Amino acid sequence: MLPSSSPTVITFEAMGTVVSLRLADTVAGERRLREALATAERVFDRWNERFSLYSPSSEISLVASGHIRLTDASDELRSCYALALEWRDRTGGVFTPHRADGVIDLSGVVKALAINQAGAALSSSGLGSWSINAGGDVLVRGLPRADADWVTSIVNPLDRQDVLASVPMRGARSAVATSGSAERGEHIWTPGAEASPFRQVSVFAADIVTADVLATSIVAGGEATLSQSTADYPIDVLAVLRDGQLLATPGLRQVSH
């Protein structure tokens, strides 16, 4: 997923992926840009330090190992877990914060929450127009230019040089998340479910958490979850079936090119 270019681009590594900030405030000055980078990196680092199961010293790993009881965990961890459980209920159990071995895994909401918090920090610092891309999950605010929208391009999972659609982003499409097996293999599962009919699913929504959770859920739950999600939420979806065929919601067909 490749958001459109903007005057200033800053990249750094976090959460095992590359985060790209695109800042449209060309008059912000070098000091403000350095501060924006530092602020965003701190946000992602803090979330990763607490919620990475790859780090044995993270709080979520200590909960998983039994060194900390869930009831004694931080308010932030318990709030994040409660949010994941809420989405489990909303999706009829398709989205889950539990691995097959019972370990609590909050990665399904953590990256989106980090993106959201980093964006809020950028706005609070006085930067009114920005795009955050964390491993293909994108959140935007403002406009890159007075006469243009931010645009996100959805890449074909069968041919990374091919763009399936370029979608202007604002309002109800301020966020987009893509999930599937193209980059990381079969890493999404639902207990008792068959293999997903989708190779890739991109969900556009007003907020990044909804986009991220529903992209994962649709891959896991298949066409039934796609139908239910589009009925329940004001989202747009572009889904790539295993054979390469595309499914797109009407709103997306009207604005993409």
C-alpha positions as a Markdown table, in Angstrom:
| # | Residue | x | y | z |
|---|---|---|---|---|
| 1 | Met | 0.0 | 0.0 | 0.0 |
| 2 | Leu | 1.6 | 3.2 | -1.1 |
| 3 | Pro | 0.2 | 6.6 | 0.1 |
| 4 | Ser | 0.7 | 9.5 | -2.2 |
| 5 | Ser | 3.8 | 11.6 | -1.8 |
| 6 | Ser | 3.8 | 14.8 | 0.2 |
| 7 | Pro | 6.4 | 17.5 | 0.8 |
| 8 | Thr | 8.2 | 15.9 | 3.7 |
| 9 | Val | 8.7 | 12.2 | 4.3 |
| 10 | Ile | 10.2 | 10.7 | 7.5 |
| 11 | Thr | 10.6 | 6.9 | 8.0 |
| 12 | Phe | 11.7 | 4.8 | 10.9 |
| 13 | Glu | 11.4 | 1.2 | 12.0 |
| 14 | Ala | 8.9 | 0.1 | 14.7 |
| 15 | Met | 6.9 | -2.9 | 15.6 |
| 16 | Gly | 8.8 | -5.0 | 13.1 |
| 17 | Thr | 7.8 | -2.9 | 10.2 |
| 18 | Val | 8.5 | 0.5 | 8.6 |
| 19 | Val | 6.6 | 3.6 | 9.6 |
| 20 | Ser | 6.3 | 6.5 | 7.2 |
| 21 | Leu | 5.2 | 9.9 | 8.2 |
| 22 | Arg | 4.2 | 12.3 | 5.4 |
| 23 | Leu | 3.9 | 15.9 | 6.6 |
| 24 | Ala | 2.3 | 18.5 | 4.4 |
| 25 | Asp | 3.3 | 21.5 | 6.5 |
| 26 | Thr | 6.3 | 22.6 | 4.5 |
| 27 | Val | 6.7 | 25.7 | 6.6 |
| 28 | Ala | 6.9 | 23.7 | 9.8 |
| 29 | Gly | 10.6 | 24.1 | 10.0 |
| 30 | Glu | 13.4 | 21.5 | 10.7 |
| 31 | Arg | 13.0 | 21.7 | 14.5 |
| 32 | Arg | 9.3 | 20.9 | 14.4 |
| 33 | Leu | 9.9 | 18.0 | 11.9 |
| 34 | Arg | 12.5 | 16.6 | 14.3 |
| 35 | Glu | 10.1 | 16.9 | 17.2 |
| 36 | Ala | 7.4 | 15.2 | 15.1 |
| 37 | Leu | 9.7 | 12.3 | 14.3 |
| 38 | Ala | 10.7 | 11.9 | 18.0 |
| 39 | Thr | 7.1 | 12.1 | 19.2 |
| 40 | Ala | 5.9 | 9.4 | 16.8 |
| 41 | Glu | 8.9 | 7.1 | 17.5 |
| 42 | Arg | 8.3 | 7.4 | 21.3 |
| 43 | Val | 4.6 | 6.5 | 20.8 |
| 44 | Phe | 5.4 | 3.3 | 18.7 |
| 45 | Asp | 8.2 | 2.3 | 21.0 |
| 46 | Arg | 6.1 | 2.6 | 24.1 |
| 47 | Trp | 3.3 | 0.4 | 22.6 |
| 48 | Asn | 5.8 | -2.1 | 21.4 |
| 49 | Glu | 7.6 | -2.3 | 24.8 |
| 50 | Arg | 4.4 | -3.1 | 26.5 |
| 51 | Phe | 2.6 | -5.3 | 24.0 |
| 52 | Ser | 5.2 | -7.3 | 22.1 |
| 53 | Leu | 5.1 | -11.0 | 22.7 |
| 54 | Tyr | 8.5 | -11.2 | 21.0 |
| 55 | Ser | 10.0 | -9.5 | 24.1 |
| 56 | Pro | 10.0 | -11.7 | 27.2 |
| 57 | Ser | 10.2 | -8.6 | 29.4 |
| 58 | Ser | 7.1 | -6.9 | 28.0 |
| 59 | Glu | 4.1 | -6.6 | 30.2 |
| 60 | Ile | 2.0 | -8.8 | 27.8 |
| 61 | Ser | 4.7 | -11.5 | 27.9 |
| 62 | Leu | 4.8 | -11.4 | 31.7 |
| 63 | Val | 1.0 | -11.9 | 31.7 |
| 64 | Ala | 1.4 | -14.8 | 29.2 |
| 65 | Ser | 4.1 | -16.5 | 31.3 |
| 66 | Gly | 2.0 | -16.1 | 34.5 |
| 67 | His | 4.4 | -13.7 | 36.2 |
| 68 | Ile | 1.7 | -11.0 | 36.2 |
| 69 | Arg | -2.0 | -11.8 | 36.7 |
| 70 | Leu | -4.3 | -10.0 | 34.2 |
| 71 | Thr | -6.2 | -8.4 | 37.1 |
| 72 | Asp | -2.9 | -6.9 | 38.3 |
| 73 | Ala | -1.8 | -5.6 | 34.8 |
| 74 | Ser | -1.7 | -1.9 | 33.9 |
| 75 | Asp | -4.9 | 0.0 | 33.2 |
| 76 | Glu | -3.6 | 0.4 | 29.6 |
| 77 | Leu | -3.2 | -3.3 | 29.0 |
| 78 | Arg | -6.6 | -4.1 | 30.6 |
| 79 | Ser | -8.3 | -1.4 | 28.5 |
| 80 | Cys | -6.7 | -2.7 | 25.4 |
| 81 | Tyr | -7.8 | -6.3 | 26.2 |
| 82 | Ala | -11.3 | -5.0 | 26.9 |
| 83 | Leu | -11.4 | -3.3 | 23.5 |
| 84 | Ala | -10.3 | -6.5 | 21.8 |
| 85 | Leu | -13.0 | -8.5 | 23.7 |
| 86 | Glu | -15.6 | -5.9 | 22.6 |
| 87 | Trp | -14.6 | -6.4 | 19.0 |
| 88 | Arg | -14.7 | -10.2 | 19.5 |
| 89 | Asp | -18.3 | -9.8 | 20.6 |
| 90 | Arg | -19.1 | -7.4 | 17.7 |
| 91 | Thr | -17.8 | -9.9 | 15.1 |
| 92 | Gly | -19.4 | -12.9 | 16.6 |
| 93 | Gly | -16.1 | -14.3 | 17.8 |
| 94 | Val | -14.3 | -14.1 | 14.4 |
| 95 | Phe | -11.9 | -11.5 | 15.7 |
| 96 | Thr | -10.2 | -12.8 | 18.9 |
| 97 | Pro | -7.5 | -11.6 | 21.3 |
| 98 | His | -6.6 | -15.2 | 22.1 |
| 99 | Arg | -4.2 | -17.5 | 20.3 |
| 100 | Ala | -4.9 | -21.2 | 19.8 |
| 101 | Asp | -2.8 | -22.0 | 22.9 |
| 102 | Gly | -4.9 | -19.5 | 25.0 |
| 103 | Val | -2.2 | -16.8 | 25.2 |
| 104 | Ile | -3.6 | -13.3 | 25.1 |
| 105 | Asp | -2.3 | -11.6 | 21.9 |
| 106 | Leu | -3.4 | -8.0 | 21.4 |
| 107 | Ser | -1.5 | -7.4 | 18.1 |
| 108 | Gly | -4.8 | -7.2 | 16.3 |
| 109 | Val | -5.5 | -3.8 | 17.9 |
| 110 | Val | -2.2 | -2.5 | 19.2 |
| 111 | Lys | -0.7 | -1.2 | 16.0 |
| 112 | Ala | -3.9 | 0.6 | 15.2 |
| 113 | Leu | -3.9 | 2.2 | 18.6 |
| 114 | Ala | -0.3 | 3.2 | 18.2 |
| 115 | Ile | -1.1 | 4.8 | 14.9 |
| 116 | Asn | -4.0 | 6.6 | 16.4 |
| 117 | Gln | -2.0 | 8.0 | 19.3 |
| 118 | Ala | 0.9 | 9.0 | 17.1 |
| 119 | Gly | -1.5 | 10.9 | 14.9 |
| 120 | Ala | -3.1 | 12.7 | 17.9 |
| 121 | Ala | 0.4 | 13.7 | 19.1 |
| 122 | Leu | 1.2 | 15.1 | 15.6 |
| 123 | Ser | -2.0 | 17.1 | 15.6 |
| 124 | Ser | -1.4 | 18.3 | 19.2 |
| 125 | Ser | 2.0 | 19.6 | 18.1 |
| 126 | Gly | 0.4 | 21.9 | 15.6 |
| 127 | Leu | 0.8 | 19.7 | 12.4 |
| 128 | Gly | -2.5 | 19.8 | 10.7 |
| 129 | Ser | -1.9 | 17.7 | 7.6 |
| 130 | Trp | -0.2 | 14.4 | 7.8 |
| 131 | Ser | -0.3 | 10.7 | 6.8 |
| 132 | Ile | 1.0 | 7.8 | 8.9 |
| 133 | Asn | 1.7 | 4.5 | 7.2 |
| 134 | Ala | 2.7 | 1.7 | 9.5 |
| 135 | Gly | 3.3 | -1.5 | 7.5 |
| 136 | Gly | 0.4 | -0.7 | 5.1 |
| 137 | Asp | -2.1 | 0.6 | 7.6 |
| 138 | Val | -2.7 | 4.3 | 6.9 |
| 139 | Leu | -4.3 | 7.2 | 8.8 |
| 140 | Val | -4.5 | 10.7 | 7.4 |
| 141 | Arg | -5.6 | 14.2 | 8.5 |
| 142 | Gly | -5.9 | 17.4 | 6.6 |
| 143 | Leu | -4.9 | 17.7 | 2.9 |
| 144 | Pro | -1.5 | 17.4 | 1.3 |
| 145 | Arg | -2.3 | 20.5 | -0.8 |
| 146 | Ala | -5.3 | 22.8 | -0.9 |
| 147 | Asp | -6.5 | 21.3 | -4.2 |
| 148 | Ala | -5.8 | 17.6 | -3.5 |
| 149 | Asp | -6.6 | 14.7 | -1.2 |
| 150 | Trp | -4.3 | 12.2 | 0.2 |
| 151 | Val | -4.4 | 9.1 | -2.1 |
| 152 | Thr | -3.7 | 5.5 | -1.1 |
| 153 | Ser | -3.0 | 2.9 | -3.7 |
| 154 | Ile | -3.9 | -0.7 | -3.1 |
| 155 | Val | -1.3 | -3.1 | -4.5 |
| 156 | Asn | -2.2 | -6.4 | -6.2 |
| 157 | Pro | -1.1 | -9.3 | -3.9 |
| 158 | Leu | -0.4 | -11.4 | -7.0 |
| 159 | Asp | 1.8 | -8.8 | -8.7 |
| 160 | Arg | 3.4 | -6.2 | -6.4 |
| 161 | Gln | 4.1 | -3.9 | -9.4 |
| 162 | Asp | 0.3 | -3.7 | -10.2 |
| 163 | Val | -2.0 | -1.2 | -8.5 |
| 164 | Leu | -5.6 | -2.4 | -8.2 |
| 165 | Ala | -7.1 | 1.0 | -7.1 |
| 166 | Ser | -6.0 | 4.5 | -6.1 |
| 167 | Val | -8.5 | 5.9 | -3.5 |
| 168 | Pro | -8.7 | 9.5 | -2.2 |
| 169 | Met | -8.9 | 9.6 | 1.6 |
| 170 | Arg | -10.8 | 12.0 | 3.8 |
| 171 | Gly | -13.8 | 11.9 | 6.2 |
| 172 | Ala | -15.3 | 8.4 | 6.2 |
| 173 | Arg | -12.2 | 7.1 | 4.4 |
| 174 | Ser | -9.5 | 8.7 | 6.6 |
| 175 | Ala | -8.1 | 5.3 | 7.5 |
| 176 | Val | -7.3 | 2.1 | 5.6 |
| 177 | Ala | -5.9 | -1.3 | 6.7 |
| 178 | Thr | -5.0 | -4.3 | 4.6 |
| 179 | Ser | -4.8 | -7.8 | 5.8 |
| 180 | Gly | -4.1 | -11.2 | 4.2 |
| 181 | Ser | -1.6 | -13.8 | 3.3 |
| 182 | Ala | 0.4 | -12.0 | 0.6 |
| 183 | Glu | 3.1 | -10.6 | 2.8 |
| 184 | Arg | 3.2 | -12.9 | 5.9 |
| 185 | Gly | 1.6 | -16.1 | 4.7 |
| 186 | Glu | -1.3 | -17.7 | 6.5 |
| 187 | His | -1.1 | -16.0 | 9.9 |
| 188 | Ile | -4.8 | -15.2 | 10.5 |
| 189 | Trp | -7.0 | -17.9 | 11.9 |
| 190 | Thr | -10.4 | -18.5 | 13.5 |
| 191 | Pro | -11.1 | -21.7 | 15.5 |
| 192 | Gly | -12.9 | -24.2 | 13.4 |
| 193 | Ala | -12.8 | -22.1 | 10.3 |
| 194 | Glu | -11.9 | -23.2 | 6.8 |
| 195 | Ala | -9.1 | -21.4 | 4.9 |
| 196 | Ser | -10.1 | -17.9 | 3.9 |
| 197 | Pro | -11.4 | -17.3 | 0.4 |
| 198 | Phe | -9.6 | -14.0 | 0.4 |
| 199 | Arg | -5.9 | -13.5 | -0.4 |
| 200 | Gln | -6.1 | -9.8 | 0.6 |
| 201 | Val | -8.7 | -7.5 | 2.2 |
| 202 | Ser | -8.5 | -3.7 | 2.4 |
| 203 | Val | -11.0 | -1.8 | 4.6 |
| 204 | Phe | -11.5 | 1.9 | 4.5 |
| 205 | Ala | -13.1 | 3.5 | 7.5 |
| 206 | Ala | -13.2 | 6.8 | 9.5 |
| 207 | Asp | -10.9 | 5.4 | 12.1 |
| 208 | Ile | -7.9 | 3.1 | 12.0 |
| 209 | Val | -9.0 | 0.6 | 14.7 |
| 210 | Thr | -12.2 | -0.2 | 12.9 |
| 211 | Ala | -10.4 | -0.6 | 9.6 |
| 212 | Asp | -7.7 | -2.8 | 11.1 |
| 213 | Val | -10.0 | -5.1 | 13.1 |
| 214 | Leu | -12.5 | -5.5 | 10.2 |
| 215 | Ala | -9.8 | -6.2 | 7.6 |
| 216 | Thr | -8.5 | -9.0 | 9.8 |
| 217 | Ser | -12.0 | -10.3 | 10.6 |
| 218 | Ile | -13.1 | -10.4 | 7.0 |
| 219 | Val | -10.0 | -12.5 | 6.0 |
| 220 | Ala | -10.7 | -14.8 | 9.0 |
| 221 | Gly | -14.5 | -15.0 | 8.5 |
| 222 | Gly | -14.8 | -15.0 | 4.8 |
| 223 | Glu | -17.7 | -13.8 | 2.7 |
| 224 | Ala | -20.3 | -14.1 | 5.6 |
| 225 | Thr | -18.2 | -11.7 | 7.7 |
| 226 | Leu | -17.7 | -9.4 | 4.7 |
| 227 | Ser | -21.5 | -9.1 | 4.2 |
| 228 | Gln | -22.1 | -8.6 | 7.9 |
| 229 | Ser | -19.4 | -6.0 | 8.3 |
| 230 | Thr | -20.5 | -3.9 | 5.4 |
| 231 | Ala | -24.1 | -4.1 | 6.7 |
| 232 | Asp | -23.1 | -3.1 | 10.2 |
| 233 | Tyr | -20.4 | -0.4 | 9.6 |
| 234 | Pro | -19.9 | 2.6 | 7.2 |
| 235 | Ile | -16.9 | 1.1 | 5.5 |
| 236 | Asp | -15.6 | 0.5 | 2.0 |
| 237 | Val | -13.9 | -2.8 | 1.1 |
| 238 | Leu | -11.7 | -4.1 | -1.7 |
| 239 | Ala | -11.2 | -7.8 | -1.4 |
| 240 | Val | -9.0 | -10.0 | -3.6 |
| 241 | Leu | -10.2 | -13.6 | -3.9 |
| 242 | Arg | -7.8 | -16.6 | -4.1 |
| 243 | Asp | -8.2 | -16.7 | -7.9 |
| 244 | Gly | -7.5 | -13.0 | -8.2 |
| 245 | Gln | -11.0 | -11.8 | -8.7 |
| 246 | Leu | -12.0 | -8.5 | -7.0 |
| 247 | Leu | -14.9 | -7.7 | -4.8 |
| 248 | Ala | -15.5 | -3.9 | -4.1 |
| 249 | Thr | -18.2 | -2.1 | -2.3 |
| 250 | Pro | -20.2 | 0.4 | -4.4 |
| 251 | Gly | -18.7 | 3.5 | -2.6 |
| 252 | Leu | -15.2 | 2.4 | -3.5 |
| 253 | Arg | -16.1 | 1.7 | -7.1 |
| 254 | Gln | -17.3 | 5.3 | -7.4 |
| 255 | Val | -14.2 | 7.0 | -6.1 |
| 256 | Ser | -11.3 | 4.7 | -7.1 |
| 257 | His | -9.4 | 4.9 | -10.3 |
